[in-house]
Every structure is written in C-alpha cells, then in structure tokens.
Amino acid sequence: IEMQEKYIEDSKNNRDTILAEKTKQIDENNDEIQLNNHKETELQESTNTFLEAMNGEDVVISKRDKLKDVQFSLKDKHNRESTLITFFEENDECPTCEQLISFNFKEKKIKQNQASVNELDKGLHKLSDEMLKVDTKIKEYKTIAKHIRDNEVLIAQSNTSILELEKFNVKLQTEIKQYKTDSKEETDTDKLKDLEEN
C-alpha cells in the first residue's frame, strides 16, 4: 500500500512538474512571438519609409536616359565641329571641287566652329555634372532597394519563427490537455483502494 501511495505521489509530482515546464515553455514562446511581432512591425514601418523614399525613382531614371541622349547629341556635334576646324586648318582648297579656300573664309569658319566647340565643351561639362548627380541618386535608390529586400527577408524569417512557435505551442497545449485528462491517476487510486480493501 505504501509503495502504491508513494507511486501515486511521485506520479502526481512528476505530472505537475511536466505541466509546469510545458506551461512555462508556452509562456516563453508567447513572449518570443510578441517580440517577433514587434520586430516585424518595426521592419514593416522601416520598409514603408524606404518605399516612400523610392518615390521618384522612375523620374530620375527617365532623366538619366534623356541626359544620355543629349550627351550623345552634344558629343556628336562637338566631333563634327572639331572635324571642320581640322579640315579648315589643314586644307587650302576644297577636296570636292578643287577650288581655293580663302584665308579670310577659313579664319572666319575656324573662329565660328571654335566658338561652337567651346560652347559644346561647357555644355558637356555641365551635362557631366548633372549626370553625376543623377547617377548618385540612382545609387541611393539601389541602396534603398537593397534595404527593402533585406527587410523583406527578415520579415519572412520572423513570420516563419512565429508560425513555428505557434505550432509548438499548440503541440504543448495538446500535451497539457492530455496530461490533465489522463485517467492513469484514477487507475492508480483505484488500485490503492483495492489494496486497502484486501
């Protein structure tokens, strides 16, 4: 009888310990879930801020494309003007019609073309500065996009962690319910009554 009483006492203590451990684990998991939910909220807010900072990216990319077109046109015109200067400096007669080109005409054309080349140089320099600003802005957008992707990965990891913890809590709650409804203690108590009666 004493052994049966001791067994029942140990079983009850063991069951209480297991239930306490499982309940504690559920509480810890719930704390972790709350922490992950908070982290996810912060990441989402950060992502939203980054998304707002991305506004205008398409305008900047379009501007860069237009600047490249203008740059190409200016370089082409610069090249043509420079070629004309070289032509007038190196030729005294027209290669096509073989007529003499007057010194005054050459001098006038060289000055006109040189003035045009100087203006194109200034324009290309300003354009280059503007392209640098646009490229810097595009790099900023790429950095922001990387931050957004990083946040999305962290949010997905947090969601996965939350789901796993919730699944584990369901398992623990099922085990706790099973321990509480387990009729083994009743069977042991019945055995004790039988022993006491005999």
C-alpha positions as CSV (number, residue, x, y, z in Angstrom):
1,I,0.0,0.0,0.0
2,E,2.8,2.4,0.9
3,M,4.5,1.7,-2.4
4,Q,1.3,2.4,-4.3
5,E,0.8,5.6,-2.3
6,K,4.4,6.6,-3.0
7,Y,4.0,5.8,-6.7
8,I,0.8,7.9,-6.8
9,E,2.6,10.8,-5.0
10,D,5.6,10.6,-7.4
11,S,3.4,10.3,-10.5
12,K,1.4,13.4,-9.3
13,N,4.6,15.4,-8.6
14,N,6.1,14.3,-11.9
15,R,3.0,15.2,-13.8
16,D,2.8,18.6,-12.0
17,T,6.5,19.2,-12.9
18,I,5.9,18.3,-16.5
19,L,2.8,20.5,-16.7
20,A,4.7,23.4,-15.1
21,E,7.6,23.0,-17.6
22,K,5.2,22.9,-20.6
23,T,3.2,25.9,-19.3
24,K,6.5,27.8,-18.8
25,Q,7.6,26.9,-22.3
26,I,4.3,28.2,-23.7
27,D,4.8,31.4,-21.8
28,E,8.3,31.8,-23.1
29,N,7.2,31.0,-26.7
30,N,4.4,33.6,-26.3
31,D,7.0,36.2,-25.2
32,E,9.1,35.3,-28.2
33,I,6.1,35.6,-30.5
34,Q,5.3,39.0,-29.1
35,L,9.0,40.0,-29.6
36,N,8.9,38.8,-33.2
37,N,5.6,40.6,-33.9
38,H,7.1,43.8,-32.6
39,K,10.2,43.3,-34.7
40,E,8.1,42.6,-37.7
41,T,6.1,45.8,-37.2
42,E,9.3,47.8,-36.9
43,L,10.7,46.2,-40.0
44,Q,7.4,46.9,-41.9
45,E,7.4,50.5,-40.8
46,S,11.1,50.8,-41.9
47,T,10.2,49.2,-45.3
48,N,7.3,51.7,-45.7
49,T,9.7,54.6,-45.0
50,F,12.1,53.1,-47.6
51,L,9.3,52.7,-50.1
52,E,8.4,56.4,-49.7
53,A,12.0,57.3,-50.3
54,M,11.8,55.4,-53.5
55,N,9.2,57.7,-54.9
56,G,10.6,59.5,-57.9
57,E,13.0,56.7,-58.9
58,D,11.3,56.3,-62.3
59,V,11.6,60.1,-62.9
60,V,15.3,60.0,-62.1
61,I,15.9,57.0,-64.4
62,S,14.0,58.7,-67.2
63,K,16.1,61.9,-66.6
64,R,19.3,59.9,-66.8
65,D,18.2,58.3,-70.1
66,K,17.3,61.8,-71.5
67,L,20.7,63.1,-70.4
68,K,22.5,60.3,-72.1
69,D,20.6,61.1,-75.3
70,V,21.5,64.8,-75.0
71,Q,25.1,63.8,-74.2
72,F,25.3,61.7,-77.3
73,S,24.0,64.5,-79.5
74,L,26.4,67.0,-78.0
75,K,29.4,64.7,-78.4
76,D,28.4,64.1,-82.0
77,K,28.0,67.8,-82.7
78,H,31.3,68.5,-80.9
79,N,33.0,65.9,-83.0
80,R,31.6,67.4,-86.2
81,E,32.6,70.9,-85.3
82,S,36.1,69.7,-84.3
83,T,36.4,67.9,-87.6
84,L,35.5,71.1,-89.5
85,I,38.2,73.0,-87.6
86,T,40.7,70.4,-88.5
87,F,39.5,70.5,-92.1
88,F,39.9,74.3,-92.5
89,E,43.3,74.2,-90.7
90,E,44.7,71.5,-92.9
91,N,43.2,72.4,-96.3
92,D,43.7,75.3,-98.6
93,E,41.5,74.1,-101.3
94,C,38.2,72.1,-101.4
95,P,38.8,68.4,-102.0
96,T,35.5,68.1,-103.8
97,C,35.5,71.0,-106.2
98,E,39.2,71.8,-106.0
99,Q,38.7,75.5,-105.5
100,L,40.9,77.5,-103.3
101,I,39.5,78.4,-99.9
102,S,40.3,82.0,-99.0
103,F,42.3,82.7,-95.8
104,N,39.6,85.1,-94.5
105,F,36.9,82.5,-95.1
106,K,38.9,79.8,-93.3
107,E,39.7,82.1,-90.4
108,K,36.0,83.1,-90.1
109,K,34.9,79.4,-90.2
110,I,37.6,78.3,-87.7
111,K,36.5,81.0,-85.2
112,Q,32.8,80.2,-85.6
113,N,33.5,76.5,-85.2
114,Q,35.9,77.0,-82.3
115,A,33.2,79.2,-80.5
116,S,30.7,76.4,-81.1
117,V,33.2,73.8,-79.7
118,N,33.8,75.9,-76.7
119,E,30.1,76.2,-76.0
120,L,29.7,72.5,-76.5
121,D,32.6,71.8,-74.1
122,K,30.8,74.0,-71.5
123,G,27.5,72.2,-72.1
124,L,29.2,68.8,-71.9
125,H,30.8,69.7,-68.6
126,K,27.5,70.9,-67.2
127,L,25.8,67.8,-68.5
128,S,28.5,65.6,-66.9
129,D,28.0,67.3,-63.6
130,E,24.2,66.7,-63.9
131,M,24.8,63.0,-64.9
132,L,27.0,62.6,-61.8
133,K,24.1,63.9,-59.6
134,V,21.6,61.6,-61.3
135,D,23.9,58.6,-61.0
136,T,24.4,59.3,-57.3
137,K,20.7,59.5,-56.8
138,I,20.2,56.2,-58.7
139,K,22.9,54.6,-56.4
140,E,20.9,55.8,-53.4
141,Y,17.8,54.2,-54.8
142,K,19.7,51.0,-55.3
143,T,20.9,51.1,-51.7
144,I,17.3,51.7,-50.5
145,A,16.0,48.9,-52.7
146,K,18.6,46.6,-51.1
147,H,17.4,47.7,-47.6
148,I,13.9,46.9,-48.6
149,R,14.9,43.4,-49.8
150,D,16.9,42.8,-46.6
151,N,13.8,43.9,-44.5
152,E,11.6,41.6,-46.5
153,V,13.9,38.6,-45.8
154,L,13.9,39.5,-42.1
155,I,10.1,39.8,-42.1
156,A,9.8,36.4,-43.7
157,Q,12.2,34.9,-41.2
158,S,10.2,36.5,-38.3
159,N,6.9,35.1,-39.8
160,T,8.4,31.7,-40.1
161,S,9.6,31.8,-36.5
162,I,6.2,33.0,-35.3
163,L,4.5,30.1,-37.2
164,E,6.8,27.5,-35.8
165,L,6.4,28.8,-32.2
166,E,2.6,28.8,-32.6
167,K,2.7,25.2,-33.9
168,F,4.9,24.2,-31.0
169,N,2.5,25.9,-28.5
170,V,-0.4,24.0,-30.0
171,K,1.5,20.8,-29.5
172,L,2.4,21.7,-25.9
173,Q,-1.2,22.7,-25.2
174,T,-2.4,19.3,-26.6
175,E,0.1,17.5,-24.4
176,I,-1.0,19.5,-21.3
177,K,-4.6,18.7,-22.1
178,Q,-3.7,15.1,-22.5
179,Y,-1.9,15.1,-19.1
180,K,-4.8,16.7,-17.4
181,T,-7.4,14.3,-18.8
182,D,-5.2,11.2,-18.4
183,S,-7.0,8.7,-16.3
184,K,-3.9,6.9,-15.1
185,E,-4.1,8.7,-11.7
186,E,-7.6,7.4,-11.3
187,T,-6.5,3.9,-12.2
188,D,-3.7,4.1,-9.6
189,T,-6.0,5.4,-7.0
190,D,-8.4,2.5,-7.7
191,K,-5.6,0.1,-7.3
192,L,-4.8,1.6,-3.9
193,K,-8.4,1.3,-2.8
194,D,-8.3,-2.3,-3.9
195,L,-5.2,-2.9,-1.9
196,E,-6.6,-1.2,1.2
197,E,-9.8,-3.3,0.9
198,N,-7.9,-6.6,0.7
